Amino acid sequence: MKISSNATDEALVALYAQGDNRAFDMLLNRHRERIYTYIYYTVRNGEQAADILQETFTKAIVAIRQGQYNESHKFPAWLTRIAHNLMIDFFRQERLENAVSTDESERSLFNNIRFADYTVETEMVLHQIRSDVRRLVEHLPVEQREVVNMRYYRNLSFKEIAELTGVSINTSLGRMRYALLNMRRMARQYNIALSMD
């Protein structure tokens, strides 16, 4: 029996849960690019993004097969949440792997200039970077500026931002993503350095 290309995600999930592998292929083709883009713009590494994408769909397969998919959730949002959790795991693991150990170094940690307090020059550079970032934020469209201010200057979660602005969490995340892209573009355009490298 042929599956309609207009079938809803929920219908395809139900068909896949009953053993029709073609239904999952359709879900994969329908959502792969959007989920990959979301992952890539977070991890900034094509190979790692591809690995996380594959793991996202593997987890989705297992969850559907075990009857753990709840139809009250929209399938794309559910996939995005799986990807988001995997990215958190990725960054935690990366932080652990990059942790500095004094056991592996002959020089004392306390004699390493990289770990010294900031110099006056460093403080001035950081102050300039923060000032430049604030100026770039002011040039963002209102909705993007609002999300950046709530997230970075008021320290609100994306859930809180979504509730306060009356939009979905995905919309808040999307606005933040576009804000960061716009800020990077403006920084390149006006030759503004946003890091000390």
MARZA-723487 format. One record per residue (C-alpha): residue number from 0; x, y, z. Coordinates in nm, 2 decimals. Example, Ala and Ser with C-alpha at 12.3 -4.5 7.8 and 13.67 -1.06 7.14 Angstrom:
2
0_1.23_-0.45_0.78;
1_1.37_-0.11_0.71;
//
This chain:
197
0_0.00_0.00_0.00;
1_0.13_0.34_-0.10;
2_0.17_0.60_0.18;
3_0.04_0.95_0.09;
4_0.30_1.22_0.09;
5_0.04_1.44_0.26;
6_0.02_1.20_0.56;
7_0.07_1.38_0.89;
8_0.38_1.32_1.10;
9_0.16_1.15_1.36;
10_0.01_0.92_1.10;
11_0.36_0.83_0.98;
12_0.48_0.76_1.33;
13_0.18_0.53_1.38;
14_0.26_0.34_1.06;
15_0.62_0.31_1.16;
16_0.53_0.18_1.50;
17_0.33_-0.09_1.32;
18_0.64_-0.19_1.13;
19_0.62_0.01_0.81;
20_0.98_0.13_0.75;
21_0.88_0.35_0.46;
22_0.69_0.58_0.70;
23_1.01_0.65_0.89;
24_1.20_0.72_0.57;
25_0.94_0.98_0.49;
26_0.97_1.14_0.84;
27_1.35_1.14_0.79;
28_1.33_1.31_0.45;
29_1.08_1.56_0.58;
30_1.27_1.67_0.89;
31_1.64_1.59_0.83;
32_1.75_1.92_0.68;
33_1.58_2.14_0.95;
34_1.71_1.94_1.24;
35_2.06_1.93_1.09;
36_2.06_2.31_1.04;
37_1.95_2.36_1.40;
38_2.23_2.13_1.52;
39_2.50_2.28_1.29;
40_2.43_2.63_1.40;
41_2.48_2.53_1.76;
42_2.79_2.30_1.74;
43_2.95_2.47_1.43;
44_3.11_2.15_1.31;
45_2.97_1.96_1.01;
46_3.10_1.62_1.11;
47_2.98_1.65_1.47;
48_2.64_1.79_1.35;
49_2.60_1.49_1.12;
50_2.68_1.25_1.41;
51_2.43_1.42_1.64;
52_2.17_1.42_1.37;
53_2.22_1.04_1.32;
54_2.20_0.98_1.69;
55_1.88_1.20_1.71;
56_1.70_0.98_1.46;
57_1.84_0.66_1.62;
58_1.69_0.77_1.95;
59_1.36_0.86_1.78;
60_1.35_0.51_1.62;
61_1.41_0.34_1.95;
62_1.15_0.56_2.13;
63_0.88_0.50_1.87;
64_0.95_0.12_1.86;
65_0.92_0.12_2.24;
66_0.59_0.32_2.23;
67_0.75_0.62_2.41;
68_0.63_0.88_2.15;
69_0.35_1.09_2.30;
70_0.12_1.22_2.03;
71_0.04_1.53_2.24;
72_0.38_1.66_2.13;
73_0.44_1.78_1.77;
74_0.69_1.55_1.61;
75_0.94_1.82_1.49;
76_0.94_1.97_1.84;
77_1.00_1.63_1.99;
78_1.29_1.57_1.75;
79_1.44_1.91_1.83;
80_1.43_1.83_2.20;
81_1.61_1.50_2.14;
82_1.88_1.69_1.94;
83_1.90_1.96_2.20;
84_1.96_1.71_2.48;
85_2.23_1.54_2.27;
86_2.40_1.87_2.21;
87_2.40_1.94_2.58;
88_2.57_1.60_2.63;
89_2.82_1.68_2.36;
90_2.92_2.01_2.52;
91_2.94_1.85_2.86;
92_3.17_1.58_2.73;
93_3.38_1.84_2.54;
94_3.42_2.04_2.85;
95_3.54_1.74_3.05;
96_3.79_1.64_2.77;
97_3.93_2.00_2.77;
98_3.96_2.03_3.14;
99_4.31_2.11_3.25;
100_4.49_1.86_3.47;
101_4.81_1.95_3.67;
102_4.90_1.59_3.66;
103_4.96_1.60_3.29;
104_5.18_1.91_3.30;
105_5.53_1.96_3.43;
106_5.47_2.33_3.49;
107_5.27_2.44_3.78;
108_4.92_2.56_3.71;
109_4.99_2.87_3.92;
110_5.29_2.97_3.71;
111_5.10_2.97_3.38;
112_5.01_3.31_3.25;
113_4.69_3.18_3.08;
114_4.54_3.13_3.43;
115_4.66_3.47_3.57;
116_4.42_3.75_3.66;
117_4.33_3.98_3.38;
118_4.57_4.26_3.31;
119_4.45_4.62_3.27;
120_4.49_4.58_2.90;
121_4.28_4.27_2.90;
122_4.01_4.45_3.10;
123_4.01_4.73_2.85;
124_3.97_4.50_2.55;
125_3.69_4.31_2.72;
126_3.51_4.63_2.81;
127_3.54_4.74_2.44;
128_3.40_4.40_2.32;
129_3.11_4.42_2.56;
130_3.04_4.78_2.44;
131_3.06_4.67_2.08;
132_2.82_4.38_2.15;
133_2.57_4.62_2.31;
134_2.58_4.85_2.01;
135_2.53_4.55_1.77;
136_2.23_4.43_1.98;
137_2.07_4.78_1.95;
138_2.08_4.75_1.57;
139_1.89_4.41_1.57;
140_1.52_4.39_1.47;
141_1.30_4.44_1.78;
142_1.20_4.08_1.83;
143_1.56_3.96_1.81;
144_1.68_4.23_2.04;
145_1.42_4.14_2.29;
146_1.53_3.78_2.30;
147_1.90_3.87_2.33;
148_1.83_4.11_2.62;
149_1.61_3.86_2.80;
150_1.85_3.57_2.76;
151_2.19_3.74_2.82;
152_2.11_4.05_3.02;
153_1.82_3.92_3.23;
154_1.94_3.55_3.23;
155_1.60_3.41_3.15;
156_1.55_3.06_3.00;
157_1.40_3.01_2.66;
158_1.09_2.87_2.82;
159_1.05_3.19_3.03;
160_1.12_3.40_2.72;
161_0.86_3.21_2.52;
162_0.60_3.26_2.80;
163_0.67_3.64_2.84;
164_0.66_3.71_2.46;
165_0.37_3.48_2.39;
166_0.55_3.26_2.13;
167_0.68_2.90_2.12;
168_1.02_2.80_2.25;
169_1.12_2.71_1.90;
170_1.03_3.07_1.78;
171_1.24_3.21_2.07;
172_1.53_2.98_1.97;
173_1.49_3.08_1.61;
174_1.50_3.45_1.69;
175_1.81_3.40_1.90;
176_1.98_3.22_1.61;
177_1.89_3.49_1.37;
178_2.01_3.75_1.62;
179_2.35_3.58_1.64;
180_2.38_3.55_1.27;
181_2.29_3.92_1.22;
182_2.54_4.02_1.48;
183_2.82_3.82_1.32;
184_2.73_3.97_0.98;
185_2.74_4.32_1.12;
186_3.07_4.25_1.30;
187_3.22_4.13_0.97;
188_3.08_4.42_0.78;
189_3.21_4.68_1.02;
190_3.53_4.49_1.11;
191_3.44_4.46_1.48;
192_3.64_4.19_1.68;
193_3.41_4.00_1.92;
194_3.68_3.79_2.08;
195_4.03_3.84_2.22;
196_4.18_3.59_1.97;
//
